[in-house]
Amino acid sequence: MIRGLYAVTPDEADTDLLVAKVEAALQGGISVLQYRNKLANHKLQTQQARVILPLCRQYEVPLIINDSIKLCLTLDADGVHIGADDGNLKEIRARVGKDKIIGASCYNRFDLALAAQQAGADYVAFGACFASTTKPKAPVANLNLFSQARAQLTIPAVAIGGINLDNAIQVIGAGAHSLAVINAIFNVPDVKSSTQQFTQLFSAHS
């Protein structure tokens, strides 16, 4: 089950810096890590993910690859996260096998979440929950989607978009199983401390 703090890597070209930040987040207690670097070419993505994967193994945290089924299979990562335009979910499941985690972006649409669950997704993601600097034009997802997901889905619902330490408790309270966070973890002076503060919110609410 996908639960707790779901860290998504920033667009960082400096692999050493990225690895240092990822290790700090792992030390802080993240439950899942998604490797995502929209500015890197395939070669750099492969290099970065190849270094991050053993770190995740060391901390027993699954590594999900954003968008690239090829990279997920090349590295034997734990799963892949796909958007609505990234292909047919059933075909992706057939390609990656039954043991890989598949996450599906459902934006602000519950119908997409129902379809994703039926097609074999392991979790769905709704967002942007709040204004997001990463995706400023993303549709806003009503927090009611998470209570609806709790009632009607059997797979976890992940919240993403503009989540920070000030608004995270709202999303947890609304029923999100997991919070996907980029900037409020990685673009702060103390990555480990920020991560720990997020994980404590889950502990306090459980």
N, C-alpha and C positions, 0 to 999 in steps of 0.2 A: 504493500500500500504506500502511495505517495502521501506523506504527511510532513508537517513542520515547515522549516525554512528551506526554500528551493532557490538556490543561488544561480544566477545567470551571468556568465562572464561578460565583461565590458569589451568594447572594440579596442583592444590593446595590442599595438604592434610589437612592443618590447616583451619578448617571451619570458625573460628572467623576471621582469616586474610582474607579469601576469601570474607566473608560477608562485611567486612570493605572496601575492594577494590571495590566490586560491588556497595556498597552504594555511594562511591566517584564517580564512573563512572555514576551512575544515577543522582547524583547532577550535574555532568558535562554536562549532556544533551544527553546521548545516546538515540537512537530511538528504539532499539531492543536489547535484551540480549539473547544469546544462552548459556545454561549451558552445558559445555563440560568438562569432567575430565577423560582422558583416563587411568590414573593410579589408579583411585579409583574403589573399588568393588561396587557391586550393593547397598549394605547397606549404604556405605558412600555417594554414588551418591544420594540416596533417602534422606538421612539426609540433605545434602547440598542443594539440590534443594528445599526441603520442607521449609528451612529457607529463601532461596532467593525469592521464589514465592511471599510471602506477601509484600516484599520490592518492587518488580516490580509492584505489584498491587497499592501500595502507590504512586508510581511515574507514574502510568498509562503507563507502558512500557511492551510490550508483552514478555513473557518468552518462548523461544523455547528450546526444549530438543534435544540434539544431539543423533541421532541413536535410542534411546530407546522409541519405541512406548508404551511399557508397563509402563515406568516411566511417560511419558506424560499423559497417561490415569489415572494412579494411583493418580497423583497430580492434575489432571484437569488443566494442564499447557495450554498455548495458542497455542502450535504447536510443530512440530517435524521436524528436519532436517535430511535428509537421504542421504547416498551415493549410488553409482551405485549398490553395492552388498547388500543393506539392504532390498531388497524386491520389490515387484511389487507395483508401485505407485497407481494404481487403487484399489488394494486390501487394501493398507494402508489407502486410502481415505475412503473406505467403513468402515474400522475398527475405524478410529478416528472421523468420521462424517464430515459434510459439514462445520461446524463452526471453525474447527481447521486450523491453518496455516501449510502448508506443503512446505518445501523448499527442493530443490534437487541439489546436487553437480553434475556439468556437466564438471568439469575439464577444458579441452581446446577444447571441442567438441560441436559445435553448433547443431549437429544432436540430441544429448542427450537433449539439451534444448528444441528443438521443440517437442520431444517425451514427455518430462516432462510436458510441457504446455498442450499438448493434453490429458495427463493422469490425469490432475487435480491439478498440482502443483501451488502454489501461488507465488512462486519466484524461480529463478534459481541462482546458484552461479558458477562463473568461477574463476579458479586459478590453480596453483599459478601465480599471476601476476608478482611477483618478487621472487628472491631467499628467501626461507622461512626456518627459523631455526626449526619451528614446524614440517614441512614436507619437509625435504631437498631433497627427491627424487621425489617430486611432479612434474608432467609435467608443462611446462611453458605455460601460456595462453596469447595469443596475445591480446593486448588491443583493437584491431579492433573488437573483439567479442562483445564489448559493444555498438558500433555504429550499428553493425548488429542486436543486440538484440533490440535496440531502433526502428529499421526499421521494424523488422519482428515478434517481440513478443508483446503480450499485457500484459505480467506480468513483474515485475521488475527483473533486473539483478544485483546481488551482486558480488562485487570483493573481493577476499581473497588471502592471501599469500604474506608475506614480505612487507605489506603496512605500511609506516611510514609517519611522518609529512613532510619529504623531497620529497616523490614521490606521495603522496595522490592526489595532484592537477592534476597530469597527468591522473590518473584513473577517477577522477570526470570529467575532460575535455573530456575523451574518451567516456563518456556516462553512466558510472555506476550509478545506482540509489542509491546505498548504498555501504559502505566500511565495510567489516568485519575485525576486528583488534583484535589481542590478545596481543602480546608482547609490542607494542608501546603504549598500554593503561595501561596494568596491571603490566608489569615488568619495571616500571619507578618510580622514587622517589615520584612524585606527580601525582597520578592517575586523580584527578579532573581537574587539570590544563591541562594535556595532552588531556583529553577528550574535554575540552572546546576549545582547539586549533584546534582539528579535526572538531568540529561542526561549528566553525567559517569559516573554509574552504568551507563548504557547503553553509553557508549564503552568503559568498563573491561571490560564483559562481552562485547563483540563480538569 
